[in-house]
Amino acid sequence: MHVCIIGAGVIGMSTAFMLRQKRVQVTVLEAGSQVAGQTSFANGGQLSYSYVAPLADPGVFKDLPRWLLNKDSPLRFKPALNPQQWRWLLHFLKACRGDVVRRTTAQMLTLSYLSRDILHDWQERFNLEFAHQTNGKLIAFRSPGPFQHAREQAQLQADMGSSQQVLEAAQVLELEPSLQAMGSRLQGAIYTPSEEAGDAYLFSLALHERMQNDSDYQLKLNTPVHRFVMEGRDIRAVQTAEGEIQADQFVVASGMGTVPLLRQLGGRPLIYPLKGYSLSLPLEGLDQAVPAISVTDYEQRIVYARLGEVLRMAAMVDIGFNGLDIPAGRMATLKQQVKDLFPGLPLEQAQTWAGLRPATPSGKPVVGASKLAGRLWVNAGHGALGFTLACGSAAILAAHLTGEASPIDDTPFRP
């Protein structure tokens, strides 16, 4: 069997690698000039296996007015005359119900634990280098309300098998002294000792390098797919500038590029871009104390992760801002918020980045066979958890493609 995968980000490359473990011939088509050069390039870096609470949450209704009226808030919204935006928002608000959040959390934990086990297996067997470390994760809270809600979420996830600790402020600072600047504003934190961090770009590159001498693996860069070539109801090939590329099965794993491709077949996927930003600061020669543990500053929605000799700081959700430009005002806000916590960081030396997280309203990715056409599969919509869920999503898809049983109940993620 020959499978053509559209997209060479962390989702596409994980899918390709899993299929090669099953001796399936793979061709990966990437519109850009490099592996994982877009959404996977400089994301937050946290492998958040035990904390997969969706963005859609009942607390959103209370926070929305404050966010929308503050230009420096972690969430910005620009309304557009775009039916896709309003469809997505309507379904997002429907997902902000307690019963939906509990169900989604349980389903996502199952997928994330599968993904964790596969990544550990690959790392042990193939010695993949991607700045990986198991250094734990702290979600720090500045306000009592969100902290209490987090306690309840931690209990919910504990009932589902997650192991987390609720720490008071003094315990947080004893564990991670670099957060001293929070001072009396620090209420406490949720600590997950088993959480991990890694560089999604380096991970994707490592997968490619393991396969590049394999005669049944081919990567074609600078090769956007223009359209599907049909034979009746089935896809026979994809049309590119180089001509038609034929395969037995086709997987769309191209992040936000998934939407226009499926629209060609009459699909209306509920995947919308949530724009985010990051700073990557080299740590060599730096005297300022930085977190040894991965940290999420909850109210600011900023994540801090040490990736080898780089500190990655990622933040913000901008809805309705779909370009890859980096607005000066938005980046100035991020830098100031980081400086408030770590005043000695030379952020002028940091690499800036913007990316579009392809998110579904519920936060659950779409993984499986599409009903739009025969021989078509989808692996997309992972939002901010793309790296966390990549290996598990690849396992589900590869199992179905090769006629095996899915390793978990994947019903909640099917298109």
C-alpha positions in Angstrom: 0.0 0.0 0.0 1.2 3.5 -0.8 -0.1 6.4 1.3 0.3 10.1 0.4 0.3 12.4 3.4 -0.3 16.1 2.8 1.6 18.1 5.4 5.0 17.7 7.0 4.4 19.2 10.4 4.5 17.2 13.6 1.2 15.5 12.8 2.1 14.6 9.2 5.6 13.4 10.1 4.4 11.3 13.1 1.8 9.7 10.8 4.5 8.9 8.2 6.8 7.4 10.8 4.1 5.2 12.3 3.1 4.0 8.8 6.7 3.1 8.0 6.8 1.1 11.2 4.0 -0.9 9.6 6.0 -1.2 6.3 3.6 1.0 4.4 5.1 3.1 1.5 4.8 6.8 2.3 5.1 10.0 0.3 4.8 13.3 2.2 3.9 16.5 0.4 4.8 19.8 2.0 3.8 23.2 0.6 6.6 24.9 2.5 10.4 24.8 2.1 11.1 22.7 5.2 9.8 20.0 7.6 7.7 21.5 10.4 8.3 25.0 9.3 4.9 26.5 10.2 2.7 25.7 13.2 5.1 23.1 14.5 8.2 25.3 14.3 8.2 27.3 17.6 5.2 26.4 19.6 5.1 26.2 23.4 7.1 23.0 23.7 5.2 21.5 26.6 4.2 17.8 26.3 1.1 18.2 28.5 -0.1 14.6 28.8 -1.9 14.9 32.1 -3.4 18.4 31.7 -5.6 18.4 28.6 -8.4 20.6 29.8 -10.0 22.2 26.7 -10.1 25.9 26.0 -13.9 25.7 26.0 -14.8 25.9 29.6 -17.7 27.3 31.6 -15.3 29.9 33.1 -15.0 31.5 29.6 -18.3 33.3 30.0 -17.1 35.1 33.1 -13.7 36.0 31.6 -14.8 37.0 28.1 -15.9 40.6 28.9 -12.6 41.3 30.7 -10.6 39.8 27.8 -12.4 41.6 25.0 -12.2 45.0 26.6 -8.5 44.9 27.4 -6.1 45.3 24.4 -3.4 43.5 26.4 -5.5 40.5 27.3 -4.3 37.0 26.5 -7.3 36.6 24.1 -8.3 39.0 21.3 -11.2 38.8 19.0 -11.7 40.5 15.7 -15.2 39.8 14.2 -15.3 39.2 10.5 -17.9 38.7 7.8 -16.9 35.0 7.8 -19.5 32.3 8.3 -16.8 29.9 9.3 -15.7 32.1 12.2 -19.3 32.4 13.6 -20.0 28.7 13.1 -16.9 27.8 15.0 -17.7 30.3 17.8 -21.3 29.0 18.2 -20.0 25.4 18.6 -17.3 26.6 20.9 -19.8 28.3 23.2 -21.9 25.1 23.1 -18.9 23.2 24.3 -18.4 25.4 27.3 -20.7 23.2 29.5 -19.5 21.3 32.5 -20.8 17.9 31.3 -19.1 18.4 27.9 -15.8 19.5 29.5 -15.8 16.4 31.7 -16.4 14.1 28.8 -13.9 15.8 26.6 -11.2 15.7 29.3 -11.6 11.9 29.7 -11.4 11.3 26.0 -8.4 13.6 25.6 -6.6 11.9 28.5 -7.0 8.5 26.8 -5.5 9.8 23.6 -2.7 11.8 25.4 -1.6 8.8 27.4 -1.4 6.6 24.3 0.6 9.4 22.6 3.0 9.5 25.6 3.6 5.8 25.6 4.4 5.8 21.8 6.7 8.7 22.1 8.7 7.0 24.9 8.9 3.8 22.9 10.2 5.7 19.8 12.7 7.6 21.8 14.0 4.4 23.4 14.2 2.4 20.2 15.4 5.2 17.8 17.3 7.6 20.1 15.5 10.6 18.8 17.1 14.0 19.7 14.6 16.8 20.3 15.6 18.6 23.5 13.3 16.2 25.4 13.2 16.2 29.2 10.8 15.1 32.0 11.0 18.1 34.3 7.4 18.4 35.4 5.0 21.3 34.9 3.6 24.0 37.2 0.4 25.9 36.4 0.6 29.0 38.5 -2.4 31.0 39.5 -2.6 34.7 40.6 -6.3 34.8 41.5 -8.3 32.6 44.0 -11.2 32.0 41.6 -9.2 30.3 38.8 -7.1 28.5 41.4 -10.2 26.9 43.0 -11.5 25.9 39.6 -8.1 24.3 38.9 -8.3 22.3 42.1 -11.7 20.9 40.9 -10.2 20.2 37.5 -7.2 18.4 39.1 -9.6 16.3 41.1 -11.7 15.4 38.0 -8.5 14.4 36.2 -7.3 12.4 39.3 -10.5 10.4 39.1 -9.5 9.6 35.5 -6.0 8.4 36.4 -4.0 11.6 36.3 -1.5 12.3 39.1 -1.2 15.9 40.1 -0.5 17.9 43.2 -2.2 21.1 44.5 0.6 23.4 45.9 0.1 26.5 48.1 2.2 29.6 47.3 5.1 28.8 49.6 5.4 25.3 48.3 5.5 26.6 44.7 8.4 29.0 45.5 10.3 26.3 47.3 9.9 24.1 44.2 10.6 26.8 41.6 12.3 29.8 43.2 12.5 31.6 39.8 8.8 32.6 40.3 9.7 34.8 43.2 8.6 38.0 41.4 5.0 36.9 41.6 5.2 37.7 45.3 1.9 38.0 47.1 0.0 37.7 43.8 0.8 34.0 43.7 -2.1 31.9 45.0 -0.7 28.5 44.3 -0.2 26.0 41.5 -1.1 22.6 40.1 2.0 20.5 39.8 2.4 17.5 37.6 5.8 15.9 38.2 5.6 13.6 35.2 5.0 16.2 32.5 7.6 16.7 29.8 8.9 19.2 27.3 10.5 19.0 23.9 10.9 20.8 20.6 8.3 19.8 18.0 10.4 21.1 15.1 13.4 19.0 16.2 11.2 16.0 16.8 9.7 16.2 13.3 13.2 16.6 11.8 14.5 13.6 13.7 11.7 11.5 12.3 12.5 12.6 8.8 16.2 11.9 9.3 15.4 8.4 10.6 13.4 7.7 7.4 15.4 9.7 4.7 17.5 6.7 3.6 14.4 4.5 3.4 13.5 3.7 -0.2 9.8 3.5 0.7 9.8 7.0 2.1 9.8 10.2 0.0 9.4 13.8 1.1 8.6 16.5 -1.5 9.1 20.1 -0.2 7.7 23.2 -2.0 4.9 21.0 -3.3 1.5 22.4 -2.5 -1.5 20.3 -3.5 -3.8 22.2 -5.9 -6.7 19.7 -6.1 -7.8 16.1 -5.7 -8.1 14.0 -8.9 -11.2 11.9 -8.7 -12.2 8.5 -10.2 -15.9 8.3 -9.4 -16.2 8.9 -5.7 -12.6 7.8 -4.9 -9.5 10.0 -4.9 -7.1 8.7 -7.5 -4.3 11.3 -7.2 -3.5 14.8 -6.1 -2.6 17.5 -8.6 0.6 19.5 -7.9 2.9 21.8 -10.0 5.0 18.7 -10.7 1.9 16.9 -12.1 -0.3 14.2 -10.6 0.9 12.1 -7.6 -0.9 8.8 -7.3 -1.4 6.7 -4.2 -3.7 4.1 -2.7 -4.8 6.3 0.2 -4.5 10.0 1.0 -4.1 11.7 4.5 -4.7 15.4 5.0 -2.6 16.5 7.9 -1.8 20.1 6.9 -3.1 22.1 9.8 -5.1 25.1 8.6 -4.4 23.9 5.0 -6.8 21.1 5.7 -9.8 23.5 5.5 -9.5 24.6 1.8 -8.6 21.1 0.7 -11.7 19.6 2.2 -13.8 22.4 0.9 -13.0 21.3 -2.6 -14.9 18.1 -1.8 -17.9 20.0 -0.2 -16.7 19.7 3.3 -17.1 22.3 6.0 -14.6 21.3 8.7 -15.0 23.0 12.1 -11.3 23.9 12.3 -10.4 27.5 12.9 -7.0 29.3 13.4 -6.1 30.4 16.9 -3.1 32.7 16.4 -0.3 32.6 19.0 3.1 34.0 19.4 6.4 32.9 21.0 9.9 34.0 22.0 12.9 31.7 21.9 15.8 32.9 24.0 19.3 31.3 24.0 20.3 30.6 27.6 24.0 30.4 27.1 25.8 32.9 29.4 22.5 34.0 31.0 22.7 34.9 34.7 19.0 35.5 35.2 17.3 32.6 37.0 14.8 30.9 34.6 12.4 28.0 35.4 13.9 24.6 35.6 10.3 23.2 35.6 7.9 24.0 32.7 5.6 26.8 33.9 2.2 28.1 32.7 1.3 31.5 34.0 -2.4 30.9 33.9 -3.9 34.4 34.0 -1.4 35.7 31.5 -1.7 32.5 29.4 2.1 32.3 29.0 4.0 29.0 28.9 7.7 28.7 29.7 9.6 25.6 28.7 13.3 24.9 28.7 14.3 23.2 25.4 17.9 22.4 25.8 19.8 25.7 25.9 16.7 27.7 24.8 13.9 29.1 26.9 10.6 29.0 24.9 7.9 31.5 25.9 4.6 31.1 24.1 1.4 32.9 24.6 -1.9 34.4 23.5 -5.0 33.4 21.5 -6.0 35.8 18.7 -9.3 34.9 17.0 -9.9 36.6 13.6 -6.2 37.4 13.0 -5.3 34.9 10.4 -2.0 36.1 9.0 1.5 35.2 10.1 2.6 38.8 10.7 3.9 39.7 14.2 2.2 42.9 15.3 4.6 45.2 17.2 2.0 46.0 19.9 1.2 42.3 20.6 4.9 41.4 20.8 5.6 44.3 23.1 2.8 43.2 25.4 4.2 39.7 25.5 7.7 40.9 26.3 6.5 43.2 29.0 4.5 40.5 30.7 7.6 38.2 30.6 9.8 41.1 32.0 7.4 41.5 34.9 8.1 38.0 36.0 11.8 37.7 34.8 13.1 41.3 34.7 16.7 40.4 33.8 15.9 38.5 30.6 17.6 40.1 27.5 14.4 39.6 25.3 15.9 41.7 22.5 18.0 38.6 21.8 14.9 36.4 21.5 13.7 35.0 18.2 10.0 36.0 17.6 7.4 33.8 15.9 3.7 33.6 15.1 1.7 30.6 14.2 -1.9 29.5 13.6 -3.1 26.7 15.8 -5.7 24.6 13.9 -8.4 24.1 16.6 -11.8 22.5 16.8 -14.4 24.1 19.1 -14.3 21.2 21.6 -10.5 20.9 21.5 -10.7 17.3 20.2 -8.7 16.6 17.0 -10.3 15.0 13.9 -8.7 11.7 13.1 -10.0 9.0 10.8 -11.7 8.2 7.5 -13.5 11.1 5.8 -17.0 10.6 4.4 -16.3 13.2 1.7 -14.5 10.8 -0.7 -13.2 7.3 -0.8 -9.5 6.8 0.1 -9.4 10.0 2.1 -8.3 10.4 5.7 -8.0 13.3 8.0 -5.6 14.0 10.9 -6.0 17.6 11.9 -7.5 20.1 14.4 -5.2 19.5 17.3 -5.0 23.1 18.5 -2.3 23.8 21.1 -1.9 20.1 21.8 -0.5 19.1 18.4 2.8 17.8 19.8 1.2 16.2 22.8 -1.3 14.2 20.7 0.7 13.6 17.6 1.9 10.1 18.2 -1.4 8.8 19.5 -3.3 10.3 16.5 -0.8 8.7 14.2 -1.4 5.3 15.9 -5.1 5.5 15.4 -4.9 6.5 11.8 -2.2 3.9 11.0 -4.2 1.1 12.6 -7.3 1.9 10.5 -5.3 2.3 7.3 -3.7 -1.1 7.8 -6.9 -2.9 8.9 -5.9 -3.3 12.5 -8.0 -2.5 15.6 -7.5 1.0 17.0 -5.4 1.0 20.2 -8.1 3.0 22.0 -11.7 3.8 21.4 -11.3 6.5 18.8 -15.0 7.2 18.2 -14.9 10.7 19.8 -12.2 11.8 17.2 -13.7 10.5 14.0 -14.6 13.0 11.2 
